[in-house]
Amino acid sequence: MEFISFILVFIIGTVFGSFYNVVGYRLPKGQSIVSPPSHCTNCNTRLGVLELFPILSYLLQKGKCKHCHTKISPFYAIFELITGILFLLAYISFGLSLQLIIAITFISMLIIIVVSDYNYMIIPDEVLIFFGILLGIEIFIINGPDTLVTSIAQGILAFLTMFAIKKLGDFIFKKESMGGGDIKLMFIFGLVLGYPMAILSIFVGSIIGFPISLLLLKKSPDHIIPFGPFLAAGAIIIYLLQIDINTIINLYNL
């Protein structure tokens, strides 16, 4: 029975991942996320039902549009797969609980942000505002008003810390070191993860991003690398493993 639950959660995640791909691609360009319906970006043919199955459609069509045979970017299927896996890991970590709602909301926001930041170097304010309010409401209902007040305070601290890091980076590198979206994102990290863990996510993201950045810069020295995906990776690792300050202290005392 548990195995069936895992499969269902994974499938639901891939379906949401398909939609988040659309949001992440269209929103930064000012396009509607519902109109026009999903279509081939080359021949503009509207996709049929069988072409909308996450991951499976890509595999069955061998990565090509069935109408004009143009290659489809594997990016779509990859993010559908990643979203499915993250939904499943959230279910394993939090079980069928109210906290799972917050986890799914948080992951959903991060997937959209990664798609947008990777493709356009933009973290849309609309996404941050919508999910910030939604997460605030969920925290209020699930954990109570006192927790929400504390979470907001920690979000502000995380925002101010990231702002200070940006200013330091601007001074050291003599140019813009970080986008405004990354700074605003830290408020939501503080809201969900708490202040110490939000700051830790910066370092975890940096550790993940450092070797990847070196590889990309070696191929293209002028290439600007978005930091949002690495911040998202750091936050997801901390959140799904449920790492808190006590976990860090216990590791230090070993």
N, C-alpha and C positions, 0 to 999 in steps of 0.2 A: 504493500500500500504506500509506504514511504517513497519507494522508487517511482511510483506513478506520480506522486506529488512533485518530486524533483523534475520529472519530465514536463509536467504541466507548467511549473514555474519557469523553467527554461524556455519553453515555447512562448509563454506570455512575454518574457523578456525580449525574445527576438522580434516579436510583433511590435512592441513598444520601441525597440531599437530601430526598426525600419522607419517608424514615424519620427523619431528623434533625428535621424539622418536628414529627413525632409526639413525639419525645423532648423537644424544647424546650417543647412545649405541655403535656405530661402530667407530666413529672418535678417541676416546681416545685409542682404541685398534689397531689403524693403519689400519683399514679395509676400503674398498671402501664403499661409501654410496649408490652406485647404483648397485653394483654386489657383491654377488648374489642377485637376487630379494628377496622380502619378503618371509620368509619361517619359518616353525616351528623349533625352536632351539633344539627340542628333536629328531624328526624323519627326519628333513631336507626336508620335503615335501614342495614344492613350494605352496604358498597360491593362491587359485583361486580368481576370481573377487568378489564373494559373501563373501569371508573371509576377504576382505580388506576394507569393509565399516566401518568407524570409529564408535566406541561405539556400534553400532547396531550389528555388527558381534559378538562382545564379548558377548552381551546379548543373541543373538539367539543361540550361541554355548554353552551357560551356562558356559562360562569361561574355556572351554576345547578345545583342538585341535580336529577337526572333524576326523582326521586320526588316531592318536595314543591315543587320549583321555587324554593326559597329561594336567594338569591344566596350564592355561595361567595366568601370573601375571596380576592382575587388574591395575597395574601401567600404562600399555599402555592406557587402556580406560580412566583412571583418567586424564592423561595428555592430551589426546585428548579432553576431556570435558573441562578441565581448559583452554586450548588454544582457544577453541570455545567461552567460556565465556569472555576471555580477548579480543579477537577480537571484540566481540559484545560491550563490555564496551568501547573499544577504539572508535568504530563507534558512540556510544552514546555520548561520551565525545567530539570528534572532528568533528563529522559529515562527510559528503562526501567532504573532503577538502584535500589540499596538506599535511597539518600537519598529516593527518591520515596515510600517507605513512611512515612518520618518526615513528609514534607510532607503526604501525604494524611491522616495521623493528626492533625496539627496543624490543618489546615483543617477537618477533621470536628469537632474540639472547638470551634473558633471559630464554626462555623455554629450548633451547638446553643446556644452561649452567647448569640449574637446573638438567636436566636429567643426564648430565655427572658428575656433582659434587656430586650428591646424590649417584650415583652408583660406581664411581671410585675415588672420592675425587680429581678430576682433572677439571680445567677450561682450555680447549685447547687453545693454542695460535692462532691456525688457525681460530677458531671462533672469537676471539677478533680482530684479524687483519682484517679478511674479513668484519665483521660488522662495525668495526671502520672506515674503508675506505668507505664502503657503506653509513654509516650515515653521514660521512663528505661530501661526494658528494651530498647527499640529502639536507643537511643543506645549502651547497653552492648554489645549484640550486633554492631551495625554499625560503630561507631567505637571501641569498646574501653573498658576500665575507666578508664583515665587521663582520657579525654575526658569520661566520665560524672562523675567526681569534679570536674573543672573546671567542667562545666556546672551541677552542683548548687551549687557555690560562687558562680557567677555568678547563679544563680537566687535565692540568698539575698540577694546584694547588691541585685538588682533589687527584691526584696520590701521590703527595708529602706529603699531609696530612695523607693519609692512610699508606704511608711508615713510617712516624713518629710514628703513632699509633702502627704499627707492632713492631718497634724497642723498644718502651716503653713496649709493651706486652712481648716481648722476655726478656727484662731486669727484669720485675716483676715476670714472671713465670719461668724464667731460662730455657726456652726451646722455640722451634718454636711456636709462638702464632697464626700465620696466614700464609696462602699459598700465593705464588707469584701471582697466578691467581686473588685472591681477590684484590690485590693492583692494578694490571693492569686493572681490571674491573672498578675501580674507575675513571680511565681516561675517559672511555666512559660515565660513569654516569655524570661526569663534562661536557662532550661534549653535552649531551642531556638535563640534568636537570639544568645545571649551578652549580657553585661552592657551594653556600650556601646549596642548596637543595641536592646536592650529599652527602655532609657531614651529612645532616639531615637523609638521607636514611640509614646511618650506625646506627644511634640511633633508628630509626623506626624498622629496621631489628633486632637490638639487643633486643628491647622490645618484638617483635614477637617470637624471637628465645629463649629467656631466659627460659620461662616455659617449652617449648618443650625440651630444652637441659637438664633441671633438670630431667624431666621424663625419657629421654633416658639414662642419666648418672646413674640414680637410678637403672635402669634395667641392665646396663652394664657400670660399672665405667671406664673401659679401652677403651670404644668406643670413637673414634674420630669423632666429629660432623662437617660436612661441613658448612661453613658460607655463601657460595655462594647463596643457596636457600633463606636464610633470607635477604641477601642484595637485592636479586632480588625482594622479596616481598615488602620490604621497598620502593624500587625505583618505582615499579609499582603503589603502592598506591599514592605516591607523584605525579607521572606523570599523571595518569588517573584522579585524582582529581584536576589536574592543580594547585597544591599548589606552591606558590612562596613566596619570602621574604615579599612581601606586605601582603599576607594572614596571615603570622605569626605575623606581626606587628599589623594588625587589630585585631587579636585574643587577643594579649597582651593588647591592649587598651580597650577591652570590660569591 
